[in-house]
Amino acid sequence: MTTDQTTETATSFASLGVAPDLVAELAANGITTPFPIQEMTMADAIAGRDITGKAETGSGKTLAFGLPMIMRVEKAKPKRPQGLVLVPTRELAVQVTRALAPLLALRGLTAVSVYGGAPMESQTSALVAGASIAIATPGRLIDLLERRALDPRDIRIVTIDEADQMADMGFMPQVRAIMSQLPEKRQTFLFSATLDHQVQELIDRYMTDPIDHRVDSGSETVETMEHRFLKVHYMDKAKVVAELSRHNHRILAFTRTKAGADRLSKELKELGVASAPIHGDLPQRTREKSLSRFSDGDVNVLVATNVAARGLHIDGVDVVIHFDPPDDPKTYLHRSGRTARAGEQGLVVTLVEWDQVNEVLGIQRRADLNIPIVKMFSNDPRLAELATWQPPPEEAPFTAKSIKKRKRRGF
């Protein structure tokens, strides 16, 4: 069964069946109106059904699966959690845990983040102490299962979060290995921004008569997102980012490589911009510190590789900058989805060097964008108000005739 978003948001979480103590805690934190994905899935999830949820990033998926999980789990026996959330990245494990911890605490329950790159002892200690929910990356979870530091026999409810990113990062064999060790009698949720054939394989293999809920925007590019494509000189690129940072509070810039992220962060610091890199070669403590400083506003620009395109959930990102253009439209959309979250406004800026124009036009064509690539230097006054400035429509790269022809051919 598939349902699509067709109605206005429900009046309250209480009307969806969320327990009164959790409703009160949400209200105390200013959360009173469910997002569409929460409205669509909550009643079925609380009723015990297997569900799949497809929605854009930043759409409220964590509470959509977190609230029903919290309502179902109890104090766990040592090493035997009752809930499991599989996530693709360390950052997402930490962020999901932080989101659920205050709600669990209302009932005297705890959750534990389980991921590599951090001491295993603290994670095993939390499991021994009776953590009710484990939020885990696949690799570290398999380590704990093999060491018998985690016993899966009591797991009664499972969420596979960001399932398409799991597939993109090559985690499907680990996910299958984990799911095969779980009790057959369980409730399973799967949430994803896209549903490709690998994700469908998980649904077919590990879910029982799931109800499919989808929140579609009608377009893969969010309507509250403004896109700008700037033709820049490679020696001026860091200065363009610095100039944009002076007119925007929080910027997330993406580079192709880890070395590139380090280099851009260093150049921005030399230009007087508070910045920090985040990528897989950095120690977990450094990554968490950079993310925390960015979220708190101490760092103006966070420079990330693609690992952060879907693994980070950060509110209030004003601008996403593709410092290095992505390799494909899917990566463009995943990166860009860090801004304009949950209906907020956002700006996406792609910096295009002279020899990258054709590559970027190909991405535009496949992402259904038709936006001029405008030459700009770092001293251009238009950078101060780039979100409101509109590129000349007559300079759009594709004609209406070519767009119509492309759609007819299915491109």
Order of alpha helices (4+ residues) and beta strands (2+ residues): beta-alpha-alpha-beta-alpha-beta-alpha-beta-alpha-beta-alpha-beta-alpha-alpha-beta-alpha-beta-beta-alpha-beta-alpha-beta-alpha-beta-alpha-beta-alpha-beta-alpha-beta-alpha
